[in-house]
């Protein structure tokens, strides 16, 4: 894809008064505008139920950008492209008015009929909106039409299929962009480059040389003001089914024939198809769940999950999940992939650790306990970069080795301004690059893997809370690795 293209487009944001639009979408569109990745031939239509006006929306857009970027440059010129319409997605009469507004803006800004609809609102409205957009002719134009939808995409496989069928009645698969903001992160996209542009790694990227892989996505925050949403979701639905499995697919996929959307997606889908599905009676051997209790971080006392809100008092929703994944294919059989994600943990971190196998006879260690394996750590957040742990001579020891870290910090590279994930993904959508969006087949296969785990947990009463706020999760998560002779690496 040519990243020098300056798209002409009308953005239509359903849920323009919400948190996502304010924190992510408005600043992202502004950054694209400032960087010359968006032509001046654009307009943004904000839709929500509040009785706002164009001026009120523009004031909110400007406040949002000041908070995100601390800039005033061209702000009024930028916000003048924004228009507001009070809108009830369940009221048919509002769709005709929206169509008229879009047509007027297409004439005013010469956007060539290109329309991007962003559904930044509750997923239970996705199907209805898609249907109405088709019914009232809003998806028919002289240019392209695309639909971006946010997670959660369904609550399980069955509900995801129902939702997908509703949307597919109105939009083709190639018009649907299921956003996973993890796939917009610079270092997640770098996984492919690290693998396929470096013989030093790709030649070793298999079960002959790798002993295990670890994926960690930990948060220090609790549920904050998302108690109702989170209690219906939990860690498995919120993180494992989408973000974690997407990173695993990128890590383990075969080299694509070409770096095209279809070829990359095809290889990711093969990985998800090869994920071993566990029998219900064996799930406890491979997965551990947790819920945070009270604790203390930096001298501050923190409440338990059940104390965060009144409706959580007797909740059995997991705020932590760890698992051992097995991929049954020629390249990866015998290599465990350990994953963990949770809230109220000791650190905020997204990282991948590749542990390489040791050489059969290492002369530089007196005992096995002293061994330091070679590790490749891909740090995605907060300190984006790569660390390779090798062994070097221990000072003054003569014949003993110690680990040495070779580091590349992406944040420290002069001149690099890493794009916000949403900025990158919005641009990709406007130029028609769906590589970093999730195909329906990936969604379905992920739910097929996660559903049996959730069903098994629903049949068992957990002993919650089982980990302290400020820790790295329950003891059961450590035991998953210990019984295989491994441990979690903090690199």
N, C-alpha and C positions, 0 to 999 in steps of 0.2 A: 504494500500500500504506500502511496505517495503522501508523506507527512508534510509536504509543502502546500497541500491543497487548503484553500480558504473557503470552507463551506458557506453556502447561503442557505438559511434555514429559519423557520418559525418553530421555536420551542413552545410546547404547551405543557405546563406543569400542573397536574392535578394534585392539590394539597400544598399550594404555594404559601400558605400561612404557617405551615408546620416546621418542625425542628430540622428535618433533613434539608428542606429547601434553604432555610436560613443559614445553617452551618456549613453545608457542602455545595449545594447546587449553584446558588448565587455567586459565591466566591470563585467557583470553578469556571463558570461561564465568563466571569470578569477576567480571570487569568488567561483564558484562551483569547479573549478580545485584546488584552494588553500585549500578548506575545505574538500577535499577528496570525494566530491559528484559526481565527474566525473573521470572516469579512465583515464590513460595516453593513452588509445586506443581511441583517438578522433582526428578529423581534422575539420577545418572550411574552407569552400570555400566561398570567397566573390565575388559577382557578381555586376557589374555596368557598365555603358557605358564609364567611364573615362579610359584612356589608362594607368592604373597603372600596376605595377609589383608585384610579391610576396613581394619583399623588401619594396616597398612603402606602401603596405597594412600593413605589420608588423610594420613599423615605426608609422603608424597612430594608430594601435592597442595599441602599447606601450605608445604613448602620451595620448590616451584616458584613459588608466588605471592609469597612473600617475596623471592625472587630477582628477580622481574619487577616488583614494585610497591613493595617495602619497606613493607608494611603488615601490621598484625595485626588490623585491624578486622573483626569478625564472622567471623574465619577458621575457628574451630572449628564454628560454626553452619553455615557454608558447606560445609566438608569432611564434615560428618555426612550430607550428601546423597549421598556417594560409596560405592559398593559394588564389591567385587572378586570375580571368579570366575576361577580358573585354567582355561584354555581352550585346547584344541587344535582349530584350525579343520578339521583333517582327520579328527577323531574324531566320528562321528555322535552318540555318546551324550551329548556335552556340550551339544548344542543343546536337548534336552528340559529339562535343568537350567536353561539360560538362559531359556527361555520361562517356566518356573515363577517364576524370580526376577523377571522383568519384570512378570508378572501381579501378583505380591505387591506390588511397588513401585507399580504403577498404583493398587492399592487403598489403599496407605498414603499416597501423595502426591496422590491424586485428579487424575491427569494426563489423564484423559478419553481414554485409549487412544492418545495421540500418541507416536510412536516415531521417533527419528532415529538411524540407524545410520551411524557414521563409520568408514570403513575406512582407518585410519592405519597401514598396513603394506604389505608387498611386493605390487605389482600382480598377480603371478602367482596370488595367492589370491582376487582380486576375484570372478571368475566362480564359483568354488567356494562362497564365502561367500554370494553372492547366491542361488545355487541352493538351498543348505541353509536359508537364511532362509525361502524359500518352502516348501520341502519339509516343514519342521517347524512351519509355521503362524506363524512369528514376524512375518511382514509383514502378517498379517491381524489387525486390531484394530478397536475401535469408533471410533477416531479416524483421523488421517492417519499414513502411514508414508513416510519419505523416506530416501534412501541418498546419502551424500556420499562421493565417491571422489577420491583425490589423483592427480596426475600421477606418473609418465608414463602416459598412456593409450595403450598400445601402443608398439611399437618402430619401426613403419612402418605404412602404410595397411592392409596385409593383417592384421597382428597386432591392430591397433586394431579392425578389423571383427570378428575372431574374438571379442575381448574384449567388444565391444559386443553381439554376438549372445548371448553367454552371460548377460550381465547383463539384457538385454531379455527373455530367457525368464522371468525372475523379476519384474522391475520394469518399469513403464511409463516412457516417456521423461520424463513430467512428474514422476515420483517420483525421477529420477536427477539429482543435483547434482554436476557435475564441477567441482571447485574450482580456480580459478586465482587465487592470492592477490594477483597484481598488480591484478586487477579489484576488489579490496577496498580498494586504496589510495585515499585521499581525493582526491589530485590526478588520478589516472586517471579517477575518476568525475567529476571537475570538467571533463574534456575536453568532455563534452556540454554542460555549462552555459556554458563559455567560448564555445563555438560558437553554440549555439541560443538563448542569452539576450542576445547582443550583436550588434546589427546592424553595428557597426564591423568585426567580424571575419567574420561569416557571409556578408555581401555580397561579401567579397573571397576567400572560401574556395573558390577554383577555379583553373583553369589560366590564366585571364586575368591574375591578379594574383600568383600564387605561382610562384616559380621552382624551388624544391625544398624537400623536407621531410627532416629528419634525426632519427633515433631512436637514442639511445645508452643502453645498459645495461651499465655497466662495473663490475667488482669489483676490489678490491685484493687480496683473498684468493686463495690457490691452492685446491687440491682438499681441503686439510685431511685429515679422516678419511673422506672420501667417495671415495677413490681407486677402489675396485672399481665402485661405482655409476657414477661419472662417466666412467670409461674405456669403459663400455658405452654411454654416452649421448653425451657430447660437447656442444659449445656449440650446435650446430644443433638437436639433439633437446631439450636442457635448456632453451633459451631462445627460439630462433627460432620453432620450430613452435608454441609456445603463447603465452608472454608478449608477444613482439615483434609477432607477427601479430595478436594481440588488440588491442594499442594502435593498430596501423595501421588495423584495421577501424573502431575508434571515431573515429579522426581523419578518415577518408575517407568514412564512410557518409553517405547522404542523410538529411535531416531526417525522422524518423519521423512518421507521421500522429498518433500519440499516444505518450506516454511509458509504454508498457506493455511487458512482457517480450517478447511475440510480435512487436510492431512493431519494437522496437529490434533484436532478433535477426535479423529479416528483412532489415533494412538492412545489418547487419554481414555477413551471409551473401552478399549481393549484391557487396560489396567483394571478399570472398575468391574468389568465382566469377570476378570480373573480373581477378584477378591473372594477369599473363602467365606462361605456362609456357614455360621456355626449352628449346630443343633441346639435347641432351647436348653436342654439339660446340661450343655457344656459352656454356656455363655459366661457363667461365673468364673470359669478358668481363664477367660480372655479379656474380660472387661470389669472395671471397678468404677463405682459411682460415689459421689460425695456431696455433702451439703455443708457450707461453712457455719461454724459456731462463732461465738464471740472471741475476741482476741485483742491484741494490742500491736500497733505499728507506729514507730517513732514516738512512743509515749502516749499515743492517743488510743483510748479505748474504743473498740468497734463492736457493734451489735451483731448478733447471729442473723442468719437469713430470716428465720421465723420471727425475729423482732423488728425487721425492717418495715413491715406494714401489717395492719390488723388482719388482712385477708390471708397472710402467710403463716399465721400462728400454728397451724397443724399441717403445713405443706410438706409433701414428700418429693417435691421437685428437686432434681439434682442440679447443683451449681458447679459440679466438677465431673469430668469423665476421663478415664484413662483406658487405653485398650491396646491389645496386641493384634496387629493385622498380619495376615499371611496371604501372599499373592502366589497363586498356583500357576506359574508359567516357567518357561525354560530359564529365563534370566534370573528370577528372584526366588525360586523355591528354596526353602531352608533359611531365608533371611527374615527375621522378625522385624516388623515396622511398629515401633511403639509410639503411641500418640497420647497426648494429655492436654486438656484445656480446662480452665476454671476461673472462677471469680474469687476476689479477696485473697489472692495469693501473695507470696513474698515479693514478687517483682512483676513489672509489666514487660512482657517479652514475647516476641514471635521469632522462633529460631528452629533451624533444622540441623541436626548433628549426624554426620555419617561416620561410623566407627569402622575402620579398616581392620582386617584380620592381622594378627601378629605373625612374624616369621616363625617357622617351626622351632628354631633353636637360637634364642637371642643371648649372645654371650655377655651382653652389658647389664644383665640383671642377675642378682644373686638368687632372688626368689620370685615366684609368680606375682606375689603381692606388690612388688616394686615396679611391675611392668606398666608402661604408659603407652596406650595404643595411639596410632596415628588417627587424628580426628580432623574432619573438614566441617567447619561450622558456618552455615549461611545465616547471618543475622539479618532479619527482616525489619525488626523494630525492637527498641528505639534506635540503636546504633547500627544502621544499615551497613553491611560490609561482609567480608569473608575472613575467617581465621583458619589457618592450617597449622595443626599441632604436630611437630616432628620431634625427634629425639636428637640431642646434641651432647657433647662431652660435659660432664659435671665438673665444675671448677675444683681443682685440687684433688680429684678422686682418682685420676689416672685411667681407670677402666670402668667407670660407671656413667650411666646416661641420665639426663633429665629432660623433661619436655620443654620445647622452645616454641613460642607462638609467632607465626608469620602472619601479619594482619594487613588487610586493606580496608580502610574505613571510607565508605562511599560518601558519608556526610562531610568528610574533610577535604574532598577533592575541590580545588579552586574552580570557580566558574560553573559548578554543577548546581542547578536549582531543581531538585527532584520534584516532578509534578505530583500534586495531590492525586490520590487514586481516582477520585471522581472526575477530576479534570482530564486525566488520560482516557478514561473510559467514555466520557461524553464525546471527546474528540473522535475516538475510534468509531463510535456509533454514527457520527455525522459523516465520516468518510466511508462507512459501510464495512468496517473491519470488525468482524464478530469473533476473532480469535480468542479474546480475553473475556468472552461472555459464555454462559453455560447453555449448552444444547439440551433439548428435552431428554435425549437418551442418557446424558450424564445425570440429570435430575432423577430420572426413574431408577437407574442403577444404584444411585446413592441411597434412595429410600428403600430399595430392596435389601440393601445391606443393613441399614439402621433399624428398620421396622421390627425385625425379630428381637433385637436387643431391648427396644422399648416395651414390646409386649411381654417379654420375660420379666423385666423390672416391674411392670404394672401388676404382675401376679405375686410379687414378693414385697413384704413390708420392710423398708430399710431401717437401719439403726442410725438415724440422723439426730443431731449433727455429728459428723465424724472427722472433721479437720478444723483446726483453729484458723481464724482470720490471721493473715500474715504468714502462713506456712505454705508449703508447696504441695498441699493436698493430703489425702488420707494415706495411711500406712500401706493399704492394699495396693496403691499405685506403685509403690517401691517394690512390693513383693512380686508384682508381675514380671519385673526384670530380674530380681534376685534369684528366682527359681530357675532362670535361664543362664545365670552366672554373669549378669550385666547390672549396670546401675545407670541412673539418669546423669547425664553430663551437664555441668554448669560451666560452659566455655565462654 
